[in-house]
Amino acid sequence: MKNHQNAYTKKLLDKQLLTATQFDRIEAYRKQNIFSVRNELKTLLYVAVLLFTAGFGMLIYQNIDTIGHMSVLALLLIITAVCFYFAFKNSSGFKRTETVFENSVYDYVVLAGISLLCIFIGYLQFQYHTFGTHYGLATLLPTFLSIATAYYFDNKSALTIGITGLAAYVGLTISPQALIHNDFYDNTSLSYSAILLGILLVFWTLYASKVDLKRHFNFVYLTFALHLISLALLSNLFKEQGLWYIIPLIASSYYFYRESYKNASITLLVFTVLYAYIGFTVFTVRVIESSDIFMDSFESLLMISPFYIIGLIVLFVRLIKNFNKKIADERI
């Protein structure tokens, strides 16, 4: 990493975007080996909020008989109100472009507030059936509030909660258990719902970019869309008559591959390539299995499979290196 930084700094010097004095100062600063712990502190704050909300839930569950339902709801409401009070007090208001708090701690205050608000609404419905049998409404309300909070306070964590709620509304379970049990495979209509939701999220990013509305949120939408579409297509690819799903998988992989470059996102690139690799491998194996030459070529396939895997790993590493180099060159 340090070698790359030095090389790019030298390029800036060669292009006369830096003076010799500035270049020497940068090199002297780097030799001090000073590094930022900002990301580590933000991660700890995020974990702290999750632990707080989880601990609050456990406290309620273990002492519900002694605390009482109304007391719990009142306490939830008070803490939520306090969180949003400080958030509104220190916010600069809604803006179409990216905004930040002067102190990033308030981002986690917003996260705590919206998390507790969702718990409050869920608790209200579970205990008192406020929305009756309209469980979809009980899901849509916290979803809408989360998305509204995300756009007003420019909070990606709240947006993630909102999109997850939207997925839950259409019947998708975003959990490790859902992947283990492969709900998409058992329910074709569910996989179509996932694909449709993913496509809608993609279209929203196109609209947001056109009207210049929180463009930096596009990465969150694209990440959800990539996983929803790719997992649904891969699941259908395993089905008996599902080989044709390789076509939309290739199309979606190509689209997200391009978007990874547009958004300078290594995460999008890695998962796009991973899904494409799995899909291509599954498709190839299924085609070979369905042909008459499978039994005759089985031993040959076993022999070349290590080279196949090693070759793909090498190509993957080169792809990542080229991606990083191109993004760095564009920033220069």
N, C-alpha and C positions, 0 to 999 in steps of 0.2 A: 504493500500500500504506500509506504513512504517513497519507494522508488518511483511509483507512478506520479505521486504528488510533485516530486522534484522535477520529473520530466515535463509535466504540464506547466509548472512554474517557469521552467527554462523556455518553453514555447512562448509564454506570455512575454518573456524578456526579448526573445528573438523577434517577436512581432511589434516590439517597442510599446507594448501596453503596460509594461513595468519599466521603471528606471533601474539602473544598476544599484543605486542606494536602496530602493525598495526591495529588490531581489535579495540583497545581502541581509537586510533586516528580517525578511521572511525566513531565510535559511538559519539565521541566528536564533529566531524564535522556535523553529522546529527542533533545533539541537537541544533546547531546554527540556524536551520530552514532556511538555505540559499537555494534559488531555482533559476533556470535558466529561463531567459525570451527570450532565443534564438528563440524558436519556435514561440512565440508571435511576435517577431520582423520580422521574416521571413514571417509570415502571413500578417503583415502590409505592407511589401515590395511587396508581391504578389498582394495584394489589390491595392496598389499604382500604379503598372504597369497596372492593369486592368482599373482603373479609368483614368489613363493617356491616354491609347489608346481609351477608350470610349469617353472621353472628346474631344480628338483630332478629332474623327469622327463626334461628334456633332458640333464642331466648323466649320468643313468643310461643313457640311450639311446646317447650318444656314447662312453661309456667302459665299456660292459657287458663287453667282452672282457677288460679289464684289472682291473676291479673284482671281477667274479664275482657270480653270482646270490645266493648265500647271504649275501655281504657286503652286497649291496643290501637284501635283506630284513631283515637284522639292523639296518642303519642306519635303515631306515624304521620298524621296530618301536621302536627306542630313542627316536627323535625323537617318535613318536606317544605313547609312554609318558610322556615328559617333558611334552608338551603337556597330557595328561589329568591328570598329577600336579598341576600348578599349577592346572588348572581345578577339580579336586576339592578341593584345599586351600583355594581362595578362594571356593568355592561355598557358598551357604546351604542347599543340598539341594533336593529336589523340593518344589514347592508347586503347588497347583491354580491359583492366581492368578499374575499377572505378578510376576516377580522379576528383579532386576538385580544384576550384580557391583558392588562398591564402585568398582572401576576397570574401565571399559568395554573396556580393552585385552584382558581375559581372554575377552571374547566372540570376539575374533579368534584367540586361542589355541585356543579350542574349535573354531572353523572350520578352523584349520590342522590340528588333531588329527584331526578326522573326515575331512577331505580326504585326509590321508596314510593313514589307516586304510583308506579305500576303495581307494586306490592299492595298498596292501599286499595286500588281499584279491584285487583284480584281477590283480596281478602273480603271486600264489601260484597262482591258477587258470590263468593263461596259461602259466606256465612249468612248473608241476608237476602241473597237472590235478587239484588237490586234491579237487574235487567231481565228478570224472569228466566224464561227458557231461551232468550235471545243471546246465546253464548258468543255468536259472531260479533255482536255489538260490544260485548265485554272485552273482546279481543281488539276490535277496531279502535275503540276509544283510547286505550293506552298507546296504540300504534300511531294514531293521529297526533296525540300529545307529544310523543317522542320525536316524531318528524318535525313538528312545529318548533319544539325546543331546539332541535338540531340546527334548524335554519335561523332561528332568532339569535342563538348564542354561538353559532358556528362551531358545533360540537359533533365530531365524527362518532364518538361513542354513543351518543343519543341516537344518531342516525342509524347505527348498527342495530340498536334495540328496536327501532321503528321498522326497519326492513325485516328483521327476524319476526316481529309481530305480524307483518304483512304476509310472510311465508306461512306462519301458523294459521292465519285466517283462511288461506286457500287449501289448508290441509297438510302442509309439509312440516315434518318434524325435523328441526335442525339440532340433531344430537348424535353422539357416537353410536347410541343404540340403534338409531334409524339406519346408519350405514352398515352396522353389523347384521341386522335383520334384513337389510336390502328391501326397504319398503317400495322403492321404485319398481323392482322386479316383480313383486307380487301384485302391484296395482298399476296397470298401464295408464289409466286416466290420471293418476297421481303424477306420473312422469311427464305427461303432456302438460299438466298444470305447472310443473317446475320449469319446463321449457318455455311456456308462455310467459310466466313471471319473469324469467331471465331475459326474454326478448323485450318485454315492457321496460325493464330496468335499462337495457341498452338504448332503447328509443328515448327514454328520459334523459340519458346522458347527452344524446344528440341535441335534444331540445334545450337542455340547460346550457350547452356550449353555444348554441345559436343565440340565445337571449342573454348570455353572460350572467347566469344565475348559479353562484357557488360552484364554479367549474372544478374546484379542488375536491368536491365531493364525488366527482366522477369515478375516482379510483375505488371508493367504497362500493358504489353501484356495480362497477365492472367486476369487482372481485366476487360479489354475490352472484352476478349473472354468469360468470365463468363456471363457478362450482355447480350451480343449479343446472345449467344447460349441459355441461360436460358429464356430470354424474348421471343425469337422466338418459342421455344418449348412450353412454357406456353400458348402463344397465339394460337398455333395450337391445344393445348389440349382442348380448349374451343369449337372447331369446332365439328360438328355433328359426323364425322367419325374419330375424332382425339384422341380417348382414347389410341391408341397404342403409341402415343408420350411420354407416361409415361416411356417407356423402355429407349429411348435415354436420357431422363431427369434424370433417376436414374443413368445411366452410367456416364453422365457428372457431376452430383452432387458428385458421388464417386471420380471421377478424381480430381475435384477441392477441395474436402475435403482433399485428400492426399497432393495436392499441397500447401494448406494452412499451413500444418505442415512443409513441406519441406522449404517453404519460411518464416516460422514463422510469418504469416500474419493473424492477427485477423480479418481484414477487409474481406479477402477472405472467411474465415470460416463463418462469420456472414451472408454474402450474399448467400453463398452456402446453408447454413441451411435454410435461409429464402425462397429461391426459391424452395428447396426440400419440405418444409412444405406446401407452396402454391400449388405446383403440386400434392402432396399426398392428400391434402384436396379436391382440385378440382376433382381429379380422383375418390375419394371415394364418393363424392356427386353425381357425374354423374353416377357412377355404381348403386347407390341406386335409383336414379331417374329413371333409365332405367329398374329397376326390378319391379315386381308386389307387392313387400312387402313395397313399399315406403309409400303409404297412411296409411297402417296399423301401420307402425313403426314411423310415423312422430312425434307423441307426445313423444315417447321414445327417439328419436334422440334429440329433444329439451331439454329433461331432462338431457341427458348425455353430451351435448355439452359444458356446463361450465367446467365439469371435464376434458373433452378432451383438452380444451384450457389451463386450469391450469396445467394439466399434461405436456403438451408440453412446457410451460413456465419454469417449474421446470427442465425438461430435458435440455432445452436450457441453463439455468443458470449453471447447472452442467457441461455441455459440455464446456462452456467458461472457467469455473474455472479449469477444467482438462487440457484444452489447455494451459492456462497460466502457470499452474504448470509444465507441461511437457516441455514447451519451456524454462522455467527458469532452470529446472533441467539439460537440455541438455547444456545450456550455462555455467552452473557451471562445 
